Amino acid sequence: FFLCAQWLLAMLRTMMMRARPAGIRATALGTARGVTAHYTAAVEREPTYKYQPTLPALPVPPLEETCELYVDTCKPLLSPAQLERTQQAVQEFTKPGGIGHELQERLKARAEEKDVACPRRSWLEEWWLDGAYLGFRLPCPAYSNFYLLFDRVRPDLSQARYAAGLVAGVMEWKALLDSEKIPAEKLRDGTPICMDQYSKIFTTCRVPRRGVDLLRSFEPSRHIAVMVRGSMYKLPVVDSNGNALSVATLEATFEKLLEEAPPLPKIPLGSMTAAHRDTWAEVRESIYADNAASFEDIERALLVMSLDDATPSSLDEAGKLICAGQYDTSMNRWYDKLLGFVVFKNGFAGLSGEHAPMDAPVPGKLVDHAVKRIDSLGTSSPNISAASAAAFSPIEWRVEESTQALVNAAVFDTGLMLSNIKLRILHYKRYGANTIKSFKISPDTFAQMAMQLAYYKLTLHSSATYESASTRLFLHGRTETVKTLSEASQKWTHAMVSGDVGREEKRRLLLDAAKRHGWFMKRAMNGLGVDRHLLGLKMVMKEGERADIFEDPAYAQNRRYRISTSNMTSEYFFAGFGPTENDGYGFCYGTRKESLWFNITSHYNCESTCAEKMRASLASALDEMEALFAPDASL
């Protein structure tokens, strides 16, 4: 039965993937190497939103440059005959009087449009938000949401105390944000970047709608939502004087909730947030009238705190339960919330984040602050008792029997989907960013090359590769694709598995590939990549118009990212997301000073991928790359 169910799941996934609008693809994390590796908070504590009025708009890149770079990124993927066809399609697109120039002018005109609400608009913002996220119909967990696993395992803390410390840390950080004491971020050269995403973190919730979801915005609330064994509760965390609840009060309250929550919820509605978005939209629409107040309580909450009964035995297991889950996980989550904290019984904790309005570095800053607080948290609060607990109220749901049956079935259905994610974490401790810098290579580039080598060693093939670069240099900037796979990287990976190439030549080829990667990263951060520009040109086409460049099979192959990657370097957490292709891998990674970590995901129902084997291949690749720079070693 299980194998049959997994087969059906695979078939359903194939059908649902077709629901993503053509030409739009996003990783589940979509984070930016620029934020974690290049961006530093200003030394002077300048107000959070100080530079918003002066940030430039996202540019429209030159047509010829984009198309030339597009052909270059296709070369390692195509045969000579296929490449010739692609080159002909591009030449036709960019010739004088060709449709490419007409589309370019339309896109420029869109970029120059102004309105009262946003006189410096981003030509990409609406298309990207709707196409990459809100219009994507597959379930949020495993396919769209990101997750963070806190690198602070505290079995010495009770579950209630760990959760209390996190909420207290979040409220401290929120107070800084509210008073604009979170410093405006800048590049190392002092160039400011967009901070708009920070304004959404506590005031936005995704809401399901048939076809395309919406983002609901509201004024900051004074409560959080707590989930225990699928039951939901509203907990005010700010008193009448505007003061946040203390750790002791929060701990007592969480202890009381853990004692009082029933073994099973009356209605496990949380599971619906893990369902196909149209299915969830239909259910929400059918029950909203009788449950408007309950929806208000959970959607307007500052965050959702899920207290789980599970006791994961490893980082891999804990990561899997937050990134995806098992048969009963979804009923104790609300995946539509931007901040969905999870605390287990035995000292593991993390966060599931809805991805549509923001990229992961923003909540990453919040988590850094909150987890730092856990480091200094003692094992118990004095005088903890039920009498010191804060007041809370249940969030209850009224549904018809037919809807109740559908919701109950969603627990099993979403359990199958979540169980299909295989997750492994490699924490590589032989060396880290400090050593890599001595090789005269960017740590991010080094990690990217390691993933290229690991994939090639395992498959003997190359794949189009997605790495996110932040475009927050521009107003409301999100990301652009860095296409790590290049002719240079392919030559290097081939040389590394060849017995005929010496160590010095392998090292030279690696440095060539690294140079090309760094060049592409800089272009992407400055809004001069390939994917977003071609998407914009395709979006301004009118009904009946056609262009060979978009009908050429190479266009789809160029964006089929079996290797989907994001850099989320932090000393306080690991991070990850599900694969964006059924036969692909999701790689999230961090380059710490003395170690490297990689979160690797694949699908159990795909015979050609395996996160466990990829972890071993990646460790081997890192060993071999270090040997290239060892003075006395050879390969």
C-alpha positions in Angstrom: 0.0 0.0 0.0 2.8 2.4 0.9 4.6 1.8 -2.4 1.3 2.4 -4.3 0.7 5.6 -2.3 4.2 6.8 -3.1 3.7 6.1 -6.8 0.4 8.1 -6.7 2.2 10.9 -4.9 4.9 11.0 -7.7 2.2 11.2 -10.4 0.3 13.9 -8.6 3.4 15.9 -8.1 4.2 15.7 -11.8 0.7 17.0 -12.6 0.8 19.7 -10.0 4.1 21.0 -11.1 2.5 22.0 -14.4 0.5 24.5 -12.4 3.5 26.8 -12.0 3.2 29.6 -14.5 5.5 29.1 -17.5 8.9 30.6 -17.3 9.0 31.1 -13.5 10.9 29.0 -11.1 12.1 29.7 -7.6 14.1 27.7 -5.1 12.4 26.9 -1.9 14.8 29.1 0.0 15.7 31.8 -2.5 18.3 33.2 -0.1 21.2 35.3 -1.1 24.9 34.7 -0.8 25.2 38.5 -0.8 23.3 38.8 2.5 25.3 36.2 4.3 28.7 36.7 2.8 29.0 40.2 1.5 26.5 42.3 3.7 27.5 43.7 7.0 25.5 45.8 9.4 26.6 49.4 9.4 29.1 50.3 12.1 27.0 53.3 12.9 23.6 52.3 14.0 21.6 54.0 11.3 17.8 53.7 11.4 16.5 50.5 9.8 14.7 52.2 6.9 16.9 55.3 6.5 17.9 54.6 2.9 14.6 53.3 1.5 13.7 56.7 -0.2 17.0 56.8 -2.1 17.4 53.2 -3.3 17.5 52.8 -7.1 15.0 50.8 -9.1 15.9 47.4 -10.5 17.5 48.0 -14.0 16.5 46.4 -17.3 19.8 44.8 -18.5 21.0 45.4 -22.1 19.4 42.9 -24.4 22.5 41.8 -26.3 24.5 41.2 -23.1 21.8 39.0 -21.6 21.4 36.9 -24.7 25.1 36.5 -25.1 25.4 35.3 -21.5 22.4 33.1 -22.0 24.1 31.2 -24.8 27.2 30.9 -22.7 25.2 29.3 -19.9 23.7 26.8 -22.3 27.0 25.6 -23.7 27.8 23.0 -21.0 24.3 21.5 -21.3 24.0 21.1 -25.1 25.4 19.0 -27.9 27.0 20.9 -30.8 23.8 20.5 -32.9 21.6 21.7 -30.0 23.8 24.6 -29.4 23.7 25.7 -33.0 19.9 25.7 -32.9 20.0 27.8 -29.7 22.4 30.3 -31.3 20.2 30.6 -34.3 17.1 31.3 -32.1 19.0 34.0 -30.2 20.3 35.6 -33.4 16.8 35.8 -34.7 15.6 37.2 -31.4 18.2 40.0 -31.3 18.5 40.9 -34.9 17.6 44.5 -35.9 13.9 44.7 -36.1 13.5 41.3 -34.3 10.9 40.8 -31.7 13.5 40.9 -28.9 14.0 44.6 -29.4 10.3 45.2 -29.3 9.9 43.2 -26.1 12.9 45.1 -24.6 11.2 48.4 -25.2 8.0 47.2 -23.6 9.9 46.0 -20.6 11.7 49.4 -20.3 8.4 51.1 -20.5 7.1 49.0 -17.6 10.1 49.8 -15.6 9.5 53.5 -16.1 5.9 53.4 -15.0 5.2 55.2 -11.8 2.3 55.4 -9.4 1.5 57.4 -6.3 2.0 54.5 -4.0 5.4 53.5 -5.4 7.1 56.1 -7.7 10.2 53.9 -8.0 8.7 50.5 -8.7 10.4 47.2 -9.5 9.3 45.9 -12.9 9.8 42.4 -11.6 8.2 42.4 -8.1 4.6 41.6 -8.9 5.5 38.9 -11.5 8.0 37.3 -9.2 5.7 37.3 -6.2 2.7 35.8 -8.0 4.5 33.5 -10.4 7.2 32.1 -8.2 5.3 31.9 -4.9 1.6 32.8 -4.7 0.6 31.2 -7.9 2.5 28.0 -7.1 0.0 25.4 -6.3 2.1 22.6 -4.7 2.1 22.5 -0.9 4.2 25.0 1.0 6.2 22.6 3.1 8.8 20.6 1.2 8.2 22.6 -2.0 8.3 26.3 -1.1 8.9 27.0 2.6 12.4 27.1 4.0 13.5 25.8 7.4 16.1 26.6 10.1 17.5 24.1 12.6 19.0 25.8 15.6 22.6 24.8 16.3 21.9 24.8 20.0 20.7 21.5 21.2 19.7 22.0 24.9 18.5 18.7 26.5 19.1 20.4 29.8 16.2 22.8 29.2 12.6 21.8 29.5 10.5 22.2 26.4 8.6 25.0 27.9 11.7 26.9 29.0 13.4 26.6 25.6 10.2 27.9 23.9 9.9 30.7 26.5 13.5 31.8 25.8 12.9 31.9 22.1 9.7 34.0 22.4 11.4 36.4 24.8 14.3 36.8 22.3 11.9 37.4 19.4 10.1 40.1 21.4 13.4 41.8 22.3 14.4 41.8 18.6 10.9 43.1 17.6 11.2 46.0 20.0 14.5 46.9 18.3 12.8 46.7 14.9 9.8 48.7 16.0 12.1 51.6 17.1 14.3 51.2 14.0 17.3 50.2 16.0 18.1 47.2 13.7 20.9 48.9 11.7 20.4 49.6 8.0 22.4 47.0 6.2 25.2 47.9 3.7 27.7 46.3 1.5 31.3 46.4 2.7 31.9 49.4 0.6 29.1 51.3 2.4 26.4 50.9 -0.3 23.0 50.5 1.4 20.6 47.7 0.6 16.8 47.4 0.8 15.3 46.7 4.2 11.7 46.5 3.0 11.4 42.8 3.9 11.9 43.5 7.6 8.7 45.5 7.6 6.7 42.3 6.7 8.1 39.8 9.1 5.5 40.3 11.9 2.6 41.8 9.8 2.1 39.5 6.9 0.4 36.1 6.4 -0.2 34.0 3.3 -3.8 33.2 2.7 -5.0 30.5 0.2 -7.0 31.5 -2.8 -7.9 29.4 -5.8 -5.5 30.0 -8.6 -3.3 32.6 -6.8 -2.9 33.0 -3.1 -2.7 36.5 -1.5 -0.5 38.1 1.2 -2.6 39.6 3.9 -1.0 42.6 5.7 -2.1 44.1 9.0 -1.0 46.2 11.9 1.2 44.3 14.5 -0.7 42.3 17.0 0.0 41.6 20.6 -0.4 37.8 20.7 1.2 34.6 19.4 -0.5 31.3 18.5 0.6 28.1 20.2 0.0 24.6 18.8 0.2 21.5 21.0 -0.7 18.1 19.6 -2.8 19.9 16.9 -4.8 22.1 19.3 -4.4 25.8 18.9 -4.3 28.6 21.5 -4.1 32.4 21.5 -1.6 33.7 23.9 -1.2 37.5 24.4 2.6 38.2 25.0 2.3 42.0 25.6 0.6 43.3 28.7 -1.7 46.3 29.0 1.3 48.5 29.7 3.1 47.4 26.5 5.6 45.2 28.2 6.5 41.8 26.9 5.9 38.8 29.1 8.9 37.5 31.1 10.6 34.2 30.4 9.3 32.9 33.7 5.7 33.8 32.8 6.0 32.3 29.3 7.6 29.1 30.7 4.7 28.7 33.2 2.2 29.3 30.5 3.8 26.8 28.1 4.0 24.2 30.9 0.3 24.7 31.5 -0.6 24.3 27.8 1.4 21.1 27.6 -0.5 19.7 30.5 -3.9 20.8 29.4 -3.9 20.1 25.6 -5.8 16.9 24.7 -4.0 14.0 23.0 -5.6 14.8 19.7 -7.3 17.9 18.3 -11.0 18.0 17.6 -10.2 19.3 14.1 -6.6 19.0 12.9 -6.9 22.1 10.6 -3.2 22.7 10.5 -2.8 19.8 8.1 -4.7 21.8 5.5 -1.9 24.3 5.3 0.3 21.4 4.1 -2.2 20.5 1.3 -2.4 21.5 -2.3 -3.1 25.2 -2.3 -6.4 25.0 -4.2 -7.7 22.3 -1.9 -6.9 24.4 1.1 -8.4 27.5 -0.5 -11.7 25.6 -1.1 -11.8 24.4 2.5 -11.0 27.9 4.0 -13.6 29.5 1.8 -16.3 27.0 2.8 -15.7 27.4 6.6 -14.6 31.1 6.9 -18.0 32.5 7.7 -18.3 30.4 10.8 -14.7 30.8 11.8 -13.7 34.4 11.0 -12.5 35.1 14.5 -10.4 32.0 14.7 -8.7 32.8 11.4 -8.1 36.3 12.7 -6.4 34.9 15.8 -4.0 32.7 13.9 -3.3 34.8 10.8 -2.6 38.0 12.8 -0.4 36.2 15.4 3.1 37.5 15.6 4.3 33.9 15.2 3.2 30.3 15.7 5.0 28.3 18.4 4.6 24.5 17.8 5.4 22.4 20.9 6.0 18.9 19.5 5.9 15.6 21.3 8.6 14.2 19.0 12.1 13.4 20.3 14.5 13.4 17.3 17.7 11.5 17.9 19.9 13.4 15.4 20.3 16.6 13.4 19.1 14.7 10.3 15.8 13.7 12.0 15.2 17.0 13.6 15.8 18.8 10.3 13.4 16.4 8.5 10.6 17.1 11.1 10.9 20.8 10.5 11.6 20.9 6.8 9.0 18.3 6.0 7.8 15.8 8.6 6.1 12.4 9.1 2.6 11.0 9.3 1.3 13.3 12.1 3.5 16.4 11.7 1.3 18.7 9.7 -1.6 18.9 12.2 0.8 20.7 14.6 1.9 23.3 12.1 0.5 26.4 10.4 2.7 26.6 7.3 1.1 29.8 6.0 2.9 31.8 8.7 6.2 33.6 8.1 7.5 32.5 11.5 6.6 29.0 12.6 8.8 28.0 15.5 9.1 24.3 16.5 10.4 23.1 19.8 10.8 19.4 20.6 10.8 17.7 23.9 14.5 16.9 24.0 16.3 20.1 23.2 16.1 20.4 19.4 14.3 23.4 18.0 14.0 25.3 14.7 11.7 27.3 12.4 9.6 26.8 9.3 9.2 29.9 7.3 6.7 30.8 4.6 8.8 32.2 1.7 6.6 34.5 -0.4 7.2 37.9 1.1 10.8 37.6 2.2 14.0 35.7 1.8 15.5 33.6 4.6 18.3 36.0 5.7 15.7 38.3 7.2 14.3 35.9 9.7 17.8 34.5 10.0 18.9 37.8 11.7 16.0 37.4 14.1 16.9 33.8 14.9 20.5 34.8 15.5 19.4 37.1 18.2 16.9 34.7 19.7 19.3 31.7 19.8 22.0 33.8 21.3 19.6 34.3 24.2 19.3 30.6 24.6 23.0 30.4 25.1 22.7 32.3 28.3 19.4 30.8 29.5 19.7 28.9 32.8 18.0 25.6 33.2 15.1 26.7 35.4 13.1 29.7 36.5 12.5 30.3 40.2 8.9 29.9 41.5 7.4 28.4 38.3 3.8 27.4 39.0 0.6 27.2 37.2 -0.5 30.3 39.1 2.1 32.4 37.4 0.9 31.4 33.9 -0.6 34.1 31.6 -4.1 33.9 30.4 -4.7 32.1 27.1 -7.7 31.0 25.1 -8.4 28.1 22.7 -8.7 28.8 19.0 -11.7 26.7 18.0 -13.1 25.6 14.7 -16.7 24.9 13.6 -17.0 22.7 10.5 -19.5 20.4 8.8 -19.1 16.6 8.9 -18.1 16.5 5.3 -15.3 19.1 5.8 -14.2 17.3 9.0 -13.7 14.1 7.0 -11.6 16.0 4.4 -9.5 17.6 7.1 -8.9 14.3 8.8 -7.8 12.8 5.5 -5.4 15.6 5.0 -3.4 14.4 8.0 -2.6 11.1 6.2 -2.3 12.6 2.7 0.1 15.3 3.8 2.0 12.8 5.9 2.8 10.8 2.8 4.0 13.9 1.0 6.2 15.1 3.9 7.6 11.6 4.4 8.9 11.6 0.8 11.7 14.1 1.7 15.0 12.5 2.5 17.3 14.9 4.5 20.9 14.6 5.5 23.2 17.2 7.1 27.0 17.2 6.5 28.9 19.1 9.2 32.4 19.1 7.7 35.0 20.0 10.3 38.4 19.4 8.6 38.5 23.1 7.6 36.4 26.1 7.0 36.3 29.6 5.5 39.6 30.7 7.1 41.5 27.9 5.3 39.6 28.4 2.1 40.5 32.1 2.0 44.2 31.0 2.2 43.6 29.2 -1.2 42.7 32.7 -2.7 39.1 31.5 -3.3 35.8 32.9 -2.0 34.4 30.4 0.5 31.0 30.6 -1.2 32.6 29.9 -4.6 34.5 27.0 -3.1 31.3 25.5 -1.7 29.6 25.9 -5.0 32.5 24.1 -6.8 32.4 21.3 -4.2 28.7 20.7 -5.0 29.5 20.6 -8.7 32.2 18.0 -8.1 30.1 15.9 -5.8 27.2 15.8 -8.3 29.5 14.9 -11.1 31.3 12.2 -9.2 28.0 10.6 -8.3 26.2 10.9 -11.7 28.9 11.6 -14.3 26.6 14.3 -15.6 26.4 18.1 -15.2 23.2 19.9 -14.3 22.0 23.5 -14.6 22.6 24.9 -11.1 20.7 27.6 -9.2 22.4 29.8 -6.7 20.6 32.9 -5.4 22.3 36.3 -5.5 20.6 39.1 -3.6 19.4 42.1 -5.6 18.6 44.1 -2.4 20.9 46.9 -3.8 17.6 47.9 -5.5 14.3 48.9 -4.0 12.2 45.8 -3.1 14.9 43.7 -4.7 14.7 39.9 -4.1 17.1 37.6 -6.0 18.7 36.8 -9.3 20.1 33.4 -10.4 23.8 32.8 -10.4 24.3 29.9 -12.9 27.2 28.1 -11.3 27.6 25.5 -14.1 29.9 26.9 -16.7 32.3 25.5 -19.3 35.1 26.3 -16.9 33.5 24.4 -14.0 32.7 21.5 -16.3 36.3 21.3 -17.5 37.4 21.2 -13.9 35.0 18.5 -12.7 35.9 16.3 -15.7 39.6 16.8 -14.9 39.0 15.8 -11.2 37.8 12.4 -12.1 40.4 11.9 -14.8 43.5 9.9 -14.2 45.4 11.8 -16.8 45.4 15.3 -15.3 47.9 16.4 -12.8 47.4 18.3 -9.5 48.7 21.6 -10.7 46.4 21.5 -13.8 43.4 20.6 -11.6 44.1 23.5 -9.3 44.5 25.9 -12.3 41.1 24.7 -13.7 39.5 25.2 -10.3 40.8 28.8 -10.0 39.5 29.5 -13.6 36.1 28.2 -12.6 36.1 30.2 -9.4 37.0 33.4 -11.2 34.1 32.9 -13.6 31.7 32.2 -10.7 32.7 35.4 -8.9 32.2 37.4 -12.1 28.7 36.1 -12.6 27.9 36.7 -8.9 28.8 40.4 -9.2 26.7 40.7 -12.3 23.7 39.0 -10.7 23.9 41.2 -7.6 23.8 44.3 -9.8 20.6 43.1 -11.6 22.5 41.9 -14.7 21.7 38.2 -14.7 19.9 36.1 -17.2 16.9 34.4 -15.7 14.9 37.4 -14.5 15.5 39.5 -17.6 14.4 36.7 -20.0 11.4 36.1 -17.7 10.5 39.8 -18.1 10.8 39.7 -21.9 8.6 36.6 -22.0 6.0 38.2 -19.7 5.5 41.3 -22.0 4.7 39.2 -25.0 1.2 39.6 -26.3 -1.3 36.9 -27.2 -0.3 35.3 -30.6 3.3 36.5 -30.5 6.0 33.9 -30.5 9.8 33.8 -30.2 12.0 30.8 -31.0 14.3 31.5 -28.1 11.5 30.6 -25.7 10.3 27.6 -27.7 13.8 26.1 -28.1 14.1 23.1 -25.7 17.3 24.6 -24.4 15.3 27.3 -22.7 13.6 24.8 -20.4 16.8 22.8 -20.0 18.7 25.9 -18.9 16.3 26.4 -16.0 15.8 22.8 -14.9 17.8 23.0 -11.7 18.6 19.6 -10.5 21.1 21.3 -8.2 19.3 24.1 -6.3 21.5 25.9 -3.8 21.5 28.8 -1.2 24.1 30.1 1.2 22.8 30.7 4.7 26.0 31.1 6.7 25.3 31.5 10.5 26.9 30.4 13.7 23.5 29.7 15.2 21.6 27.5 12.7 21.6 25.1 9.8 19.0 25.7 7.1 17.4 23.9 4.2 14.6 23.3 1.8 13.2 20.6 -0.5 14.4 19.9 -4.0 12.9 22.0 -6.8 13.0 19.0 -9.2 11.7 15.5 -8.5 15.1 14.1 -9.7 17.1 16.9 -8.1 18.8 17.9 -4.9 18.3 20.9 -2.5 21.5 22.1 -1.1 21.6 24.8 1.6 25.0 25.5 3.1 27.1 27.7 5.4 30.8 28.5 5.4 31.8 29.0 9.0 35.3 30.1 10.0 36.4 26.6 11.0 33.9 24.3 9.5 31.4 23.9 6.6 27.9 22.5 6.7 25.6 21.4 4.0 21.9 20.5 4.2 21.0 18.0 1.4 17.5 16.9 0.4 16.2 14.5 -2.2 13.0 12.5 -2.8 12.6 8.9 -1.6 10.5 8.1 -4.6 13.2 9.0 -7.0 15.6 6.2 -7.7 18.3 8.4 -9.3 18.9 10.7 -6.3 19.9 9.9 -2.7 20.8 12.5 -0.1 22.8 10.0 1.9 25.0 9.1 -1.1 25.3 12.8 -2.0 26.5 13.6 1.5 29.3 11.0 1.1 30.2 12.3 -2.3 30.4 15.9 -1.0 32.6 14.9 1.9 34.9 13.2 -0.6 34.9 16.2 -2.9 35.9 18.5 -0.1 38.8 16.2 0.9 40.0 16.2 -2.8 39.8 19.9 -3.1 41.8 20.6 0.0 44.5 18.2 -1.4 44.8 20.4 -4.4 46.3 23.1 -2.2 48.3 20.9 0.2 52.0 21.5 -0.4 53.1 17.9 -0.2 49.9 16.1 -1.2 48.9 14.7 -4.6 45.9 13.1 -6.2 
